Amino acid sequence: MPIKLFKRGANWHYRGTVAGRRLRGSTRAADKKIAERIAALDGPSAVLTFAQAVLKYRAAGKDTRHLPALEDYWKETLVKEITEGTIIQSSIDLLPHAKPATRNRHVIVPTRAIINHCAKAKLCARISVEQFETAKVVKDYATLEWVEAFMEHASSHLGALALFMFLTGARISEALRLKWSDVDFERQRAYIGETKAGNPDFAHLPQKLIVALSNITRREPGRGVFWFTAQSSAKYVWRTAERRAGIAHLGFHACRHGFATALLRAGVDVVTIAKLGRWKSPEHVFKTYGHANEDRTLTDLIAGANLTRENTSQVECKAKTGT
């Protein structure tokens, strides 16, 4: 039961249950607003530990990848004693040789998320933590030409795997989970998983991809479409196909990067790309994949009155193709 205020006599009192512990007391205040502030200090936040906060975070079905190390570090520390400075120091203690981006991703972001999740339930105060500055890294991305060259020197299921990630934006984990029961050729779609709202999420299957999927030999029932049970089992044959094709080495995720980059260059807006590729926000797509077009003649697009029909078509073509 969340903390509730009730009046007894002239003063306000509080009662409730936090992390399995029953709380009850007087705020010694007759003003309700003052009582609310006192209850927040003497109530939930007075007893909420980081370990208890993590339990609530897990129970809500949140991402648990980085939680074990954080649980071991903070243990029974009271959440109210955890500050921006101590969180930053914890990232240094836990990852002394890591890059700033890794410290942000593995420590600062999840620690802040755990505390603020409890803050939404009025169990503690919200916390703001400034992340380490990171240099923007231009990610390598696959192109359709790269994928087609790869497919020529790969097995049918491996080549289809690369094309599937490139044309749907699927992560390697999503692709390897794909079963034949998830694929609907008639409706040209594949079930990828669920949205955050719990609704089924589907990826469209272009005709080129349907052909590639149709050429895969189906294995025993229940086996994944692309045969591989883990990323590690696909890495060696992936690299072998690259060497045979004489193309640059790109990781699995480069196909997903290629999906976003190709759509951006085709003029698709970032909101739509984020939805199609299941990114958390359009801002993330823009920051990660919004590479500037180096063609300076594109400024002619805003001076249309001075353009002839011939060079207008040329400029529009450049804008659409990214050349």
C-alpha positions in Angstrom: 0.0 0.0 0.0 1.5 3.4 -0.9 2.1 6.0 1.7 -1.1 7.9 2.6 -1.7 10.9 4.7 -4.5 11.1 7.2 -5.4 13.7 9.8 -5.6 12.9 13.5 -6.4 15.8 15.7 -4.6 19.0 14.6 -1.7 17.1 12.8 -1.3 15.0 9.8 -0.1 11.3 10.0 1.2 8.9 7.4 0.9 5.1 7.0 1.7 2.6 4.3 4.0 -0.3 3.2 7.3 0.1 1.4 9.3 -2.9 0.2 7.4 -5.1 2.5 7.9 -2.9 5.5 5.0 -1.2 7.2 5.4 2.5 8.1 3.3 4.6 10.3 4.0 8.0 12.1 3.2 11.6 12.7 4.5 14.5 10.6 3.8 16.8 13.6 2.5 19.3 11.0 -1.0 20.8 10.7 -0.3 22.1 7.1 -0.9 19.4 4.6 1.8 20.6 2.1 4.4 20.6 4.8 3.2 17.2 6.0 3.6 15.8 2.5 7.2 16.9 2.4 7.9 15.5 5.9 6.2 12.2 5.0 8.4 12.0 1.9 11.5 12.4 4.1 10.5 10.4 7.1 8.4 7.9 5.2 9.4 5.7 2.2 12.8 7.3 1.5 13.9 6.8 5.1 13.9 3.0 4.6 14.1 2.3 0.9 17.4 0.5 0.1 18.9 0.1 -3.4 18.4 -3.6 -3.2 14.7 -3.1 -2.6 14.6 -0.5 -5.4 16.1 -3.1 -7.8 13.5 -5.7 -6.8 10.7 -3.2 -7.7 12.5 -2.4 -11.0 12.8 -6.2 -11.8 9.1 -6.7 -10.9 8.1 -4.1 -13.4 9.8 -6.1 -16.2 12.5 -3.6 -16.9 15.9 -4.3 -18.6 18.0 -6.4 -16.2 21.3 -6.8 -18.1 23.4 -4.5 -16.0 21.7 -5.0 -12.6 23.8 -7.7 -10.9 26.9 -5.6 -10.7 24.9 -2.6 -9.4 23.2 -4.7 -6.8 26.5 -6.0 -5.6 28.0 -2.5 -5.4 25.2 -0.7 -3.6 23.7 -3.6 -1.6 21.6 -2.2 1.3 22.6 1.4 0.8 19.7 3.7 1.4 18.5 5.3 -1.8 18.4 8.7 -0.2 22.1 8.5 0.4 22.9 7.9 -3.3 23.8 11.2 -5.0 24.9 12.2 -8.4 28.5 12.3 -7.2 28.4 8.8 -5.8 26.8 7.4 -8.9 29.5 8.9 -11.1 32.2 7.5 -8.7 30.5 4.0 -8.8 30.9 4.0 -12.6 34.6 4.6 -12.1 34.9 2.0 -9.4 33.1 -0.7 -11.4 34.6 0.1 -14.7 38.1 1.7 -14.1 39.4 1.1 -17.6 36.2 1.5 -19.6 35.3 4.3 -22.0 32.9 7.0 -21.0 30.1 5.6 -23.2 30.4 2.2 -21.5 30.3 3.8 -18.0 27.2 5.7 -19.1 25.5 2.7 -20.5 26.4 0.1 -17.9 26.2 2.1 -14.7 24.9 5.7 -14.8 21.9 5.2 -17.0 20.6 2.0 -15.2 21.3 3.3 -11.7 19.4 6.5 -12.5 16.5 4.5 -14.1 16.2 2.3 -11.0 15.9 5.2 -8.6 13.6 7.2 -10.8 11.3 4.2 -11.3 10.8 4.2 -7.5 10.4 8.0 -7.6 7.4 7.6 -9.8 5.8 5.5 -7.1 6.5 8.3 -4.6 9.0 6.1 -2.7 12.0 8.4 -3.1 13.1 11.7 -4.7 14.0 11.8 -8.4 17.7 12.0 -9.2 19.5 13.7 -12.1 22.9 12.5 -13.2 25.0 14.1 -15.9 26.6 11.5 -18.1 30.2 11.5 -19.3 30.8 13.3 -22.5 31.4 11.0 -25.4 32.7 11.5 -28.9 30.2 10.7 -31.6 31.3 7.7 -33.6 30.2 7.2 -37.1 28.9 3.7 -37.3 29.8 1.4 -40.1 26.7 0.4 -42.1 25.9 -2.1 -44.8 24.5 -1.2 -48.2 22.3 -3.3 -50.4 25.3 -3.8 -52.7 27.3 -5.1 -49.8 24.5 -7.5 -48.8 24.1 -8.8 -52.3 27.8 -9.4 -52.6 27.7 -11.2 -49.3 24.8 -13.4 -50.3 26.6 -14.6 -53.5 29.3 -16.2 -51.3 27.2 -17.4 -48.3 24.8 -20.3 -47.7 21.2 -19.6 -48.4 20.3 -19.3 -44.7 23.2 -17.1 -43.9 22.7 -14.8 -46.9 19.0 -14.5 -46.0 19.9 -13.6 -42.5 22.0 -10.6 -43.7 19.2 -9.5 -46.0 16.5 -9.9 -43.3 18.4 -7.7 -40.9 19.1 -5.1 -43.7 15.5 -4.9 -45.0 13.7 -5.1 -41.7 16.1 -3.4 -39.3 16.0 -6.5 -37.0 18.6 -7.0 -34.4 20.6 -10.2 -34.6 18.9 -11.5 -31.5 15.5 -10.8 -33.0 16.5 -12.5 -36.3 17.8 -15.7 -34.6 14.6 -16.0 -32.6 12.5 -16.0 -35.8 10.6 -19.3 -36.3 8.7 -20.3 -39.5 5.5 -19.9 -37.5 6.4 -16.2 -37.2 6.6 -15.8 -41.0 3.5 -14.9 -43.0 4.3 -15.0 -46.7 0.8 -14.2 -47.8 0.6 -11.0 -45.8 4.3 -10.3 -46.4 5.2 -9.8 -42.7 7.1 -11.5 -39.9 6.4 -11.4 -36.2 9.4 -9.7 -34.4 8.2 -9.5 -30.9 6.1 -7.2 -28.8 6.0 -3.4 -28.4 6.4 -1.8 -25.0 2.7 -1.6 -24.8 2.5 -5.4 -25.2 1.1 -5.4 -28.7 2.5 -7.7 -31.4 5.1 -6.1 -33.6 5.6 -7.1 -37.3 8.2 -6.3 -39.9 7.3 -6.0 -43.6 8.9 -8.5 -45.9 9.8 -7.0 -49.4 9.6 -9.3 -52.3 13.4 -9.7 -52.5 13.4 -11.0 -48.9 10.5 -13.3 -49.5 12.5 -15.0 -52.3 15.5 -15.3 -50.1 13.5 -16.8 -47.3 11.8 -19.2 -49.7 15.2 -20.6 -50.7 16.1 -21.7 -47.2 15.9 -25.4 -46.5 13.6 -25.9 -43.5 15.0 -27.9 -40.7 13.2 -29.8 -37.9 10.1 -28.2 -36.4 10.8 -25.5 -33.8 14.3 -24.7 -35.2 15.0 -21.1 -36.1 14.5 -19.9 -39.7 18.2 -19.1 -40.0 19.5 -22.3 -38.3 21.9 -20.6 -35.9 21.1 -21.0 -32.2 23.5 -18.2 -31.0 25.4 -15.3 -32.4 28.7 -17.1 -31.7 27.8 -20.0 -34.1 27.2 -17.6 -36.9 30.3 -15.4 -36.5 32.8 -17.7 -38.2 30.8 -18.5 -41.3 29.8 -14.8 -41.5 33.5 -13.8 -41.6 34.3 -16.6 -44.1 31.6 -15.3 -46.5 33.0 -11.8 -46.3 36.5 -13.0 -47.1 35.2 -15.0 -50.1 33.3 -12.0 -51.4 36.3 -9.7 -50.9 34.2 -7.1 -49.1 34.8 -5.1 -45.9 34.2 -6.8 -42.6 31.0 -5.6 -41.0 29.3 -7.0 -37.9 25.8 -8.2 -37.7 24.6 -4.8 -36.4 25.9 -3.0 -39.5 22.9 -4.4 -41.4 20.5 -2.7 -38.9 22.6 0.5 -39.3 22.2 0.1 -43.1 18.5 -0.2 -42.7 18.3 3.2 -41.0 20.8 4.9 -43.2 19.2 3.7 -46.4 15.8 5.0 -45.3 17.2 8.4 -44.3 18.9 8.8 -47.6 15.6 7.8 -49.3 14.0 10.8 -47.6 11.9 8.8 -45.0 11.4 10.9 -41.8 13.0 9.8 -38.6 9.7 9.3 -36.7 8.7 6.7 -39.3 12.2 5.1 -39.3 12.1 4.8 -35.5 8.8 3.1 -35.6 9.8 0.7 -38.4 13.1 -0.2 -36.8 11.7 -0.3 -33.2 14.1 2.3 -31.9 13.3 4.0 -28.6 12.9 7.5 -30.1 13.3 9.5 -33.3 16.0 11.5 -31.5 18.1 8.4 -31.2 17.8 7.6 -34.9 18.7 11.2 -35.8 21.7 11.4 -33.5 23.0 7.9 -34.5 22.3 7.9 -38.2 21.8 11.5 -39.3 25.0 11.8 -41.3 25.2 15.1 -43.3 24.9 15.0 -47.1 28.2 16.5 -48.4 26.6 17.7 -51.7 26.7 21.5 -51.3 24.7 22.1 -54.5 21.6 20.9 -52.6 21.1 24.5 -51.5 19.7 25.0 -55.0 16.6 23.3 -53.7 15.6 26.5 -51.9 16.2 28.7 -54.9 13.7 27.0 -57.1 12.8 30.2 -59.0 16.3 30.3 -60.5 16.3 26.7 -61.7 15.5 25.3 -65.1 13.5 22.2 -65.5 16.6 20.3 -66.4 18.8 21.2 -63.5 15.8 21.0 -61.0 15.4 17.4 -61.9 19.1 16.8 -61.5 19.1 18.3 -58.0 16.0 16.5 -56.9 17.6 13.3 -58.1 20.7 14.0 -56.0 18.6 14.7 -53.0 16.7 11.4 -53.3 19.7 9.2 -54.0 22.1 10.9 -51.6 24.7 11.2 -54.4 
